[in-house]
């Protein structure tokens, strides 16, 4: 009997006739992995095994990133001031060019003006046009620098965010790192469970799949309002001739209890 109990504890499904047995598992379980590299400067082992409302669990060294972010923000502020000056320079250069071109257009066909005067005026127009184009290019270069810096700041903020791992409304099941460890992208950091509901997985027989939507679900002999969350229409590759089905129940005080499920 002890061997049978252990068998039932570690399997999530057992079928006996029209009766199914399933373990009440967290609605979702997942492993959080590192997206960045660096030294772990905080790993709150005291939170392991506890339900976390909202807390910083792991912190990876971000001092260099924070300083880079501060410097980049200051540089962005300066560039925006330069951009404002360049915009005004461009506006002035354009106005100067338009005035000189208008003056040249007024005399270029006049016979009373010498070729020398006309050429000097044309040179002035060309010079003003070049100044306008230079001012336009200068402004465009500053705008490009601003865009590049904004992207850098975005990346820095994202990196800093990924180095500060918070858990919210989850059960922290296991921590894999401790203070002083060095992690790389892909390193396992922690296992987390969503225990807001319980998930039960069973493998239905073909007979129970027929008119499934018309059947009631009984939990431990009592009729319930529980409905299937997912039902696979194709037979399982491991549990041959059986169809995987999942249902959710209100979260119990203690998970992993085996319950009896019947369809009537």
Secondary structure, 3 states (H helix, E strand, C coil): CHHHHHHHHHCCEEEECCEEEEECEEEEEEEEECCCCEEEEEECHHHCCCEEEEEEEEEECCHHHHHHHHHHHHHHHHHHHHHHHHHHHHHHHHHHHHHHHHHHHHHCCCCCCCHHHHHHHHHHHHHHHHHHHHHHHHHHHHHHHHHHHHHHHHHHHHHHHHCEEEEEEEEEEEECCCCCCEECCCCEEEEEEEEEEEEEEEEECHHHHCCHHHCCEEECCEECCCCEEEECCCCCCCCCCCEEEEEEEECCCCCCCEEEEEEC
